[in-house]
Amino acid sequence: MSSEKATAIVLRVVEFSETSSVVTLFTREFGKVRGLAKGARRPKGPFESALDLLSLIRVVFLRKSSDSLDLLTEAKLERRFRPAGGSLSNLYAAYYVAELLNELIDDYDAHEHLFDAADATLLALARGERVADALVQFEIVALREVGHLPTLEACANCGGDLDPSGRVSFSQLAGGALCKNCRAGQRQVISLSSPVYHALARLSSGEAPVAPLEAKTYGELRSVLNHYWTHLLGRPPKLQRWLPTTIS
């Protein structure tokens, strides 16, 4: 077994015994890591109460060569997640980030850019920034990193030109926008308003963030993303129902 060091975000903690826990981490260096933390539930131990959900930590672990759990040997807390003012909306949004990371990332599949985006998003939510702006930008980065970013610059079916002046057809099955010729006969197609299409296209291109989002634009964009994630994951994310659908 080789000893590894990594910076990690704690995605999940499950009790294993009276003194130990099974921990799922999203590490910058190795991707998702699942390990057994022996003694993690003791008041005093090698983990210094660092293994809290959403905490940013430095961890040392022994990497197993088989499919068994890795062995966490040490953890040092860098930062806990505490939403400003105890905001439940920001807390649920942070849990949603953790859920998406846990669902999307395979074991030992590193995504450094996605890790940095997740860390920045959790920081923004902890500072009390608007959930709408922080979360949508993170979701676009996540879709890009795992290869499921919608095609919006051209028709996802034929590659032809789109007419973004009015409403634009968007197909979950095709993975993006459709031209008028390809719209006919397609299933699971929704219609995007021009402001939502342009906001989504600009975010997807990696240009300057479209923030702050207008209330009407966010409501429709949230609905589009909710349906798209449900299609990709095969079910709605559990925390999806707790996300704000409007901007107050």
C-alpha positions in Angstrom: 0.0 0.0 0.0 1.3 3.5 -0.9 0.8 6.5 1.3 -0.8 9.5 -0.4 -1.4 13.1 0.6 -4.3 15.2 -0.8 -6.5 18.3 -0.3 -10.1 17.1 -0.1 -13.7 18.2 0.4 -15.7 15.8 2.6 -18.7 14.6 0.6 -20.2 11.9 2.9 -19.6 10.5 6.4 -21.2 7.2 7.4 -20.9 5.6 10.8 -19.0 2.2 10.6 -18.6 1.3 14.2 -18.7 2.9 17.6 -15.3 4.6 16.9 -14.9 4.5 13.1 -16.5 6.0 10.0 -16.5 5.4 6.2 -15.7 8.7 4.5 -16.2 9.8 0.9 -13.8 12.5 -0.2 -13.4 14.6 -3.4 -9.7 15.2 -3.6 -8.0 17.6 -5.9 -5.2 15.2 -6.7 -7.0 11.9 -7.1 -10.7 12.5 -7.6 -13.1 10.6 -5.4 -11.6 8.6 -2.6 -13.6 6.3 -0.2 -11.8 5.3 2.9 -12.2 3.9 6.4 -11.3 6.3 9.2 -10.5 4.2 12.2 -11.0 6.2 15.4 -12.7 9.1 13.7 -15.5 9.2 16.2 -13.3 9.3 19.2 -13.0 12.7 21.0 -9.2 12.6 20.5 -7.6 10.9 17.6 -5.6 11.4 14.4 -8.5 13.3 12.6 -8.9 16.2 15.0 -12.7 16.4 14.3 -11.8 17.3 10.8 -14.2 14.9 9.0 -17.3 17.1 9.0 -19.5 17.2 5.9 -18.3 19.9 3.4 -15.1 20.6 5.3 -11.9 21.3 3.4 -9.1 19.2 4.8 -5.6 17.9 4.2 -5.7 14.1 4.4 -3.2 11.2 4.4 -4.4 7.8 3.4 -3.1 4.4 2.4 -4.3 3.5 -1.1 -5.4 -0.1 -1.4 -4.6 -2.0 -4.6 -8.0 -3.9 -4.6 -11.6 -2.7 -4.6 -11.6 -2.5 -0.8 -11.8 0.8 1.1 -8.6 2.9 1.4 -7.4 3.5 4.9 -7.4 7.1 6.1 -4.6 7.7 8.6 -4.6 11.4 9.3 -6.7 14.5 8.5 -6.1 18.2 9.3 -8.9 20.7 9.0 -8.4 23.7 6.7 -11.9 25.1 6.7 -15.3 24.2 7.9 -18.4 25.1 6.0 -20.6 27.5 7.9 -23.2 29.5 5.8 -23.4 33.2 6.8 -26.3 33.9 9.1 -27.2 30.2 9.2 -28.9 30.5 5.8 -30.8 27.2 5.1 -30.9 28.1 1.4 -27.1 28.3 1.2 -26.7 25.2 3.3 -29.0 23.1 1.1 -27.2 24.5 -2.0 -23.9 23.3 -0.5 -25.3 19.8 0.2 -26.5 19.8 -3.5 -22.9 20.5 -4.6 -21.7 17.6 -2.6 -24.4 15.3 -4.0 -23.6 16.2 -7.6 -19.9 15.6 -7.0 -20.6 12.2 -5.4 -22.8 11.1 -8.3 -20.7 12.5 -11.1 -17.1 11.6 -10.2 -15.7 8.1 -10.4 -13.1 6.8 -7.9 -9.6 8.0 -8.7 -10.8 10.2 -11.6 -9.1 13.6 -10.9 -10.7 16.9 -12.0 -8.6 19.7 -10.6 -10.6 22.4 -12.3 -13.9 21.0 -10.9 -12.4 20.8 -7.4 -11.4 24.4 -7.6 -14.8 25.4 -8.8 -16.5 23.4 -6.0 -14.2 25.0 -3.4 -14.9 28.5 -4.7 -18.7 27.7 -4.8 -18.7 26.6 -1.1 -16.7 29.7 -0.2 -19.3 31.9 -2.0 -22.2 30.1 -0.3 -20.4 30.4 3.1 -20.1 34.2 2.6 -23.8 34.4 1.9 -23.7 35.1 -1.8 -26.8 34.4 -3.8 -27.5 30.7 -4.4 -28.7 31.4 -7.9 -25.5 32.9 -9.2 -23.1 30.6 -7.4 -24.9 27.4 -8.1 -25.6 27.8 -11.8 -22.0 28.7 -12.6 -20.8 25.6 -10.7 -23.3 23.3 -12.5 -22.0 24.5 -15.9 -18.5 23.8 -14.9 -19.5 20.3 -13.6 -21.3 19.5 -16.9 -18.2 20.6 -18.9 -15.8 18.6 -16.8 -17.8 15.3 -17.1 -18.4 15.8 -20.8 -22.1 16.5 -20.7 -22.2 20.3 -21.5 -25.1 21.0 -23.8 -24.4 22.0 -27.4 -25.8 25.5 -27.8 -23.7 27.2 -30.5 -25.2 25.0 -33.3 -27.9 22.4 -33.7 -27.0 19.4 -31.5 -28.6 17.0 -34.1 -27.4 18.3 -37.5 -24.8 20.9 -36.6 -26.8 23.6 -38.5 -27.4 27.2 -37.6 -29.8 28.2 -34.9 -32.2 31.1 -34.7 -31.8 32.6 -31.2 -34.0 35.6 -31.8 -37.1 33.8 -30.5 -37.7 30.7 -28.5 -35.1 27.9 -29.0 -35.9 24.2 -28.8 -33.7 22.2 -26.3 -33.5 18.4 -26.3 -32.3 16.4 -23.4 -31.9 13.3 -25.5 -29.9 15.1 -28.2 -27.9 17.0 -25.6 -28.5 20.6 -26.7 -30.4 23.0 -28.8 -32.2 22.0 -32.0 -32.8 23.9 -35.2 -36.4 24.2 -36.5 -35.8 21.4 -39.1 -34.6 18.9 -36.5 -37.3 19.8 -33.9 -40.0 17.7 -35.5 -40.4 14.2 -34.1 -38.0 14.7 -31.2 -39.0 13.6 -27.7 -38.2 15.3 -24.4 -37.9 18.7 -26.0 -38.5 22.0 -24.1 -38.6 25.6 -25.3 -36.1 28.1 -24.0 -36.8 31.8 -24.0 -34.2 34.0 -25.7 -32.8 35.4 -22.4 -32.4 31.9 -20.9 -30.8 30.6 -24.1 -28.3 33.5 -24.2 -27.5 33.2 -20.5 -27.0 29.4 -20.8 -24.9 29.8 -24.0 -22.7 32.5 -22.4 -22.1 30.4 -19.3 -21.4 27.3 -21.4 -18.8 29.2 -23.5 -16.7 30.0 -20.3 -17.1 33.7 -20.8 -17.6 36.2 -18.0 -20.2 35.0 -15.6 -23.8 36.0 -16.3 -24.4 37.4 -12.8 -26.4 38.6 -11.2 -29.2 36.7 -12.9 -32.6 38.3 -13.2 -35.3 36.6 -11.3 -37.4 35.5 -14.3 -34.3 34.2 -16.1 -33.2 32.2 -13.1 -36.5 30.6 -12.6 -36.6 29.2 -16.1 -32.9 28.3 -16.1 -33.3 26.4 -12.8 -36.1 24.4 -14.3 -34.0 23.6 -17.4 -31.1 22.4 -15.3 -33.3 20.4 -13.0 -34.7 18.4 -15.9 -31.3 18.0 -17.5 -29.7 16.6 -14.3 -32.6 14.3 -13.8 -32.1 13.0 -17.4 -28.3 12.5 -16.9 -28.6 10.8 -13.5 -31.7 8.8 -14.2 -33.4 10.4 -11.2 -33.8 13.8 -9.6 -31.0 14.7 -7.2 -32.3 14.4 -3.7 -31.4 18.0 -2.8 -33.0 19.4 -5.9 -36.4 20.0 -4.2 -34.7 22.3 -1.7 -33.1 24.6 -4.2 -34.7 28.1 -4.6 -36.7 28.5 -7.8 -36.9 32.2 -7.5 -34.6 35.1 -6.5 -35.9 37.1 -3.6 
